[in-house]
């Protein structure tokens, strides 16, 4: 059996997320598996580096699958990109060692979130950013980002109700960049909890507009209370940028 690694870019606007849902053809995984089944005449199950929610996008989602097909990776890529809808693109295909696992071998992930910060909304970027009209103090947001760096229990920044699994994660980088009206929040870490990035961004926006103090980030981490954190920003501004191995 060959082990094939895919690097995938997609616009998640029309989809119910990454993970296959029964017979639904409205997931990224389901769309790709359907084409792989046609290509190989096998029943293929792909393993993603992690789930992305409905409406979330990716520049560099990673997945792998096993196959007995003798087709070259170049022909596989051509076939997939010819047959997949144009909002899903296979950017790279490589053959990897048998033991490679897209989820278990991932060392870190980078997510970004785009906020259109203007009184006037955007037509061109409306499906890939969150319109937030309030004036923002970017210095306060940068200061608040510093509290996120390091190993913390991030349960207060998650939509998880109860879990037996550890909610401790390490963030190695949290920063913002601006270009005209667009503010891009970027986070790099070993892993992220359910809705963690979207809740962090919602909280940072409330710090930036003065609704919350900069110290609120530290308080939420210490108190582990979701109710203390900000709103969960919409999915359309979120991108999985890359996965590192």
Residue, then its C-alpha position, 0 to 999 in steps of 0.5 A: x500500500x502506498x501512503x499519499x499526502x495531500x496539501x489542500x486549499x479550499x473555500x469553506x463557504x458552501x460546506x458543512x466543514x471538513x469532516x464527512x457527514x454520512x451521505x452528505x456531499x457538502x463536506x470537504x472530506x466527502x468531496x475529495x473521497x468521492x473523487x479518489x474513489x473514482x480515480x482508484x476504483x477503491x474505497x478511500x478514506x482520507x485522514x485530515x490534520x484536523x477538522x475545520x468547521x462549517x464556513x472555515x477556509x484553508x490555505x494548507x490543510x493536510x491529509x493522507x490516504x492509503x492506496x494500491x493505485x500505481x498512478x503517479x502523484x502528478x497524474x493524481x493531482x491532475x485528475x483531482x483538480x479536474x474533477x473537484x469543484x473549483x473551490x477545492x484545490x489540491x496544491x501538492x501531492x507527495x508519496x510519504x512513508x507508510x507510518x506518516x499520519x496527517x493528524x498524529x504526526x502534526x507538530x504545530x498549526x497556524x491559523x489566521x483570522x481576518x477582520x474588516x475594521x471599517x464603518x463601511x462593509x466590504x463587498x469583495x471580502x465579505x465571505x472571507x472576513x468579519x466586518x467589525x465597525x468599532x474603533x480598535x486600539x491595536x496597541x492594546x490588542x498587541x499587549x493582550x496577545x502577549x498573555x496568550x503566549x506559552x502553555x495554558x489551560x485554554x478551556x475558557x476560550x473554548x466551546x467545549x462543555x465537558x471533556x476528559x481530554x486535556x485542554x492545555x495547549x501551547x501557543x508559540x506566536x500570537x500577533x496582528x498585521x494590518x493592511x488598509x481596513x483589514x486586520x489579520x490575527x495569526x496564531x501558531x501553536x501545537x493544537x487548538x480547542x474547539x472554537x478556540x481561535x474564534x473566541x480568542x479573536x472575539x475577546x481581543x476585539x472587545x479588548x481593542x474597543x474598550x469593552x474589556x481590559x487587557x488583563x481580561x485575557x489573563x483572568x480568563x486563563x486563570x479562572x477557566x470561565x468561558x462566560x468571561x471571554x468574548x463572543x465567538x466571531x463568525x467562521x468565514x474569517x478563519x483560515x487554516x494556513x499551514x500544518x508543520x510536521 
